[in-house]
């Protein structure tokens, strides 16, 4: 136990550090009085009984409390701005927990190329013909294997018959969940099977090469 004592002209002050709630009478009494003061201002000590520097006004602001309040304010502002975004409806349908840092948590152990793959597929900016046509890189948005169907992320992952064999492996591993874009792109259990599908299809190999699996988290 550490003790600090300071002598004043009119009285002596001794400060001791003790473990919280350790049945020390003074500590328990201080905790009781603090709770009473927090319940109502009527329980506060009379100003005349306070030290002189506390009679002048409010206590100094807490740095940690200010930081916490600033974080809350920033998050609420971010949430309002996000809901006004033209991308909100689609992304919220895909991942409703995105404002709770779901994507950051999902990709914590992802290599860079795997994170890029998820960003491509989630935003629709994958190097598939629909997106490449939209940015003026190719003349047609249609799938190279299905001439009358646009090659979107949904078509590439869920319905293009050219990748039927690769998709069969995916369905065998994930069952009905393999037909959910949201599940494939947000659930970590789907990640190794999605990577296997992408690598086996070879469709994105020119841009991403062989996509690696997530790194194993440290023990």
N, C-alpha and C positions, 0 to 999 in steps of 0.2 A: 504494500500500500504506500502511496506517495503522498506526502503532506507538504503543503505550502502555507506558511504563516507570515503575516505582515502586521506590524504594530503601528497603530495610529495614536494620535494624541488622546482621543476620548474612548477608544475601544480597541479590542484585538479581534482580528479576523483570521480564522483558520479554514482552509479549503482542503478537503480530502476527496480523492477519487475512490469511489466504491462501485462494485458491480451493480447494475440496475436491478431493482426489485429483489434485493438479497436479504430482505427482512431487517434491514437497518432502519431504525425508527425514523431518523431524520430524513432519510431518503424516501421512505414511504410517505411521510407527511408532506414532503415537497411535491411528490407526484400527485398526491390527493389535492393539494392546493392549486396545482397547475391545471388539473382537470376541471376544478370548479371555476377557475378564471376563464377557461375556454368555453364553458357552457353559457356564460352571460357576463356582460360588462358590470353588472351589479355586484358580482362577486370579486371584482378587482379591489386591490388595496386602496385606501384613501390616499390621494396625492401627497398629503402632508407626511405620510409614513414612508414614502419612497425616497431613495437617494436623490440628491439634488439634480444630478444630470438627467434623471428620468422624469423630473417634474416639468421639464421644459416642453415636452410634447411627446409624440409617438416614438416608439423604439426605432432604431436604425433598421432599414430594410434588409431582409435576408437575401443574399446573393443567390442561394439555391432556390428560394421561392420565386425570385424574379425569373430565373432561367426556366423553371418549370412552367410558369405562366406564359412566358414567351414561346415555349415549345407548343403549348396548347393553342395559343393564338395563331401561330404559324400553321399548325396542322389543320385548324378549322378553315383558315383562309385557303390553304391548298385544296381542301376538300370541296369548297365552294367553287373554286376555279376549275377543278377537275370535272365537276358535274356539268359545267357549261361547255366543256370541250366536245367537238364533234365526234371524237373517238370514244367518248364515255360509254355510250349505249353498247357498242360492240364489245369493248374491253370488259365492261362490268358484267356482261353476260358470260364472257369467257372466264373471268376471274373476279368474283365479287369482293375478294379479300385483298385486292391489290394495294389499297391504302394502308393495310396492316403489314406491309412489307413482305407479302407472300412471295413475290418473285425473287426478292433478295434472299429470303430463307431457302427457297427452292434451289437457287443457283450457287449457293455458298461453296459447294465442293465441285462445281462445274469447271472444266477446262474452258479456255476462251472460245474455242470453236463450237463447243456444245452450247454455251450461252448465246453465241451468235445465231445458232440454229433455232433456239427457242424464240429469240427476238424476231427473226425472220418469219417464223410460223405464226407467232402471236399477232404481229402487226399486219400480216398479209403482204409484207415486203420481201417475201422469199423470191429467189430467182426463178420463178415459174412464169409461164407466158402471160398470164393475166397482169401481173405487176410489170413485167418487162415491156409489155405493150403500152401500159399506162404511162411509163416514163420515156416512151419513144425509142426503145432499143430494138424492138422487132415490129413487124407489120401486123401480126395477128395475135389475139389473146387466146386462141384456141389451143387445146391440148394436142401435142404432136401425135397422139395415138387415138384421140377422139375428136375428129375434125369439126364437129358441131357443138362441142362443149368447151367452155372457157376453162383454162387450167388454173384453178384457184387452189388454195391450201386445202379446202374441204374436198375438192375433187381428187387431188393428189393423194391425200391420206385415206379417204373413205370410199371412193367409188370408181376410180379409174380401173378398168378391167385389165389393163396392161400389167398392173402390179398385183394381180389376183393371188399369185403364189406367195408373194411376200406378205400380203395382207392376211392370208390364211394362217401363216405362222403367228402373226400379231393377234388374231382372234383366238387362236388356240391358247395363247398365253394369258390373255386378258378377258376372254369371254365377251359378254355384251358391252362391257365398258370400252372395248376397242372401237365402238361406233360413236363415242362421245369425244368431240374435239376438246371440250373443256377438261375432261379427265386426262386425255393424252398429254395436254400441255400444262397441267397444273399439279398433277399427282406424281410424287417422286417414285411411286411403285411402277408407273408406266414408263419411266425414263429409259431403262435399259432396252425395253422392247421397242420403243419408238426409235431409238438410235439404231437398233438392229434393222428395223424396217427401212430407215433412210439409207443406211449404208448398203443394204442388199438391193435396193431399187436403183442405186447409182445415179438418180436424177439430179442430185445437188452436189455431186462429187467435183464437178468443174469449179464450183465456187468454194466449197468447204473442205474438199478432200475427204479422207476417212474421218468421220466424227468420232472422237473418243468418248468413253464412258466417264461418269463422274469419278472423282478421286475418292478414295476411302477416307472418312473423317478420322482424325487422330484419336488414339485411345485415351 
